């Protein structure tokens, strides 16, 4: 298993309700015993990990897999479909139906079109290797799609697939009525909802809130997250589903109120208070996403790309702008010294603002080199203060690039992602 990738979960078949199991892969894969056959949610990332998933399942359950349900269309979760199909063929079983929300094929087509971009962002966010040209079998299209709900019936129990738009528009939650067990897909990760992730396209926070509210109406007895251990206490399940929804609606109100009086994006992010009754909940811990990210996406839902600074409306090429700023500085060494003073005072973010006067100009002279080295050190320092693993990784990846190091090499050498899901 690639232990340097935070998305990988230890393999083990664990029972959580009658006929309901998790099987670690990329996140929590779920197995439901339908009676004569099995339903699997997410085939895993392929290779050794999916092989281990198959072995773990077959050590306890020998029934054919009738359905492989795609929880959503993010890369990796179902790269291993081909191996499950091959396993069915070896056993002489019918090929499983591949089931997904109707929006998923469009996502797969987009990912194939933008393979280089996906590799660029994933390497920096997860600090793990991703190919720029992924193999075609990573994008095995579903054989059965649905729009809102789909019931799949076995000889002993049935499941209901529910469209769960949240982190993606193609999310599928799985409700097992007789066990009152809900797999929340990527709508529920036991931390702050991952709205507004810096590299990702818009994720509608109000749509996410509605999904969580629909989950709460089911009153599940067992709530299985995309990552981490299931929640089984009734009060905790209620908190897990209602507090994040309330927090998303609160942020929407507060951001919109400030937009309506002309405040800028960064002013809003630095102005909105975060009440402890919402943001103090353990289900709103900013360990993956965070409130600032959410506010950026709320802003993005009502505004265009321009930051309202006229300098940035039709900017010069970055290298030209950096060179012009550098030539305007009578004493660049003084800028460097001031950034170091702020660093020594613990004001790392302010130091970053100052050092950008120099670090953006890659002239190759000693001052530029020192500026880039200092900016890398400041990024590493900021990373240590981040609760969000996404922010931490992006700072560390920026430091690697400033110092011409392979991005994520430190984690791969340690074999440790430095992050654990709740």
Secondary structure, 3 states (H helix, E strand, C coil): CCCCCCCECCCCEEEEECCEEEEECECEEEEEECCCEEEEECCCCCHHHHHHHHHHHHCCCCCEEEEEECCCCCCCCCCCHHHHHHHHHHHCCCCCEEEEECCHHHHHHHHHHCHHHHHHHHHHHHCCCCCCCCCHHHHCCCCEEECCEEEEECCCCEEEEEECCCCCCCCEEEEEHHHCEEECHHHCCCCCCCCCCCCCCCCCHHHHHHHHHHHHHHCCCEEECCCCCCECCHHHHHHHHHHHHHHHHHHHHHHHHHHCCCCCHHHHHCCCCCCHHHHCCHHHCCCCCCHHHHHHHHHHHHCCCCCCCHHHCCCCCHHHHHHHHHHHCCCHHHHHHHHHHHHHCCCHHHHHHHHHHHHCCCCCCHHHHHHHHHHHHHHHHHHHCCCCHHHHHHHHHHHHHHCCCCCCHHHHHHCCCCCCCC
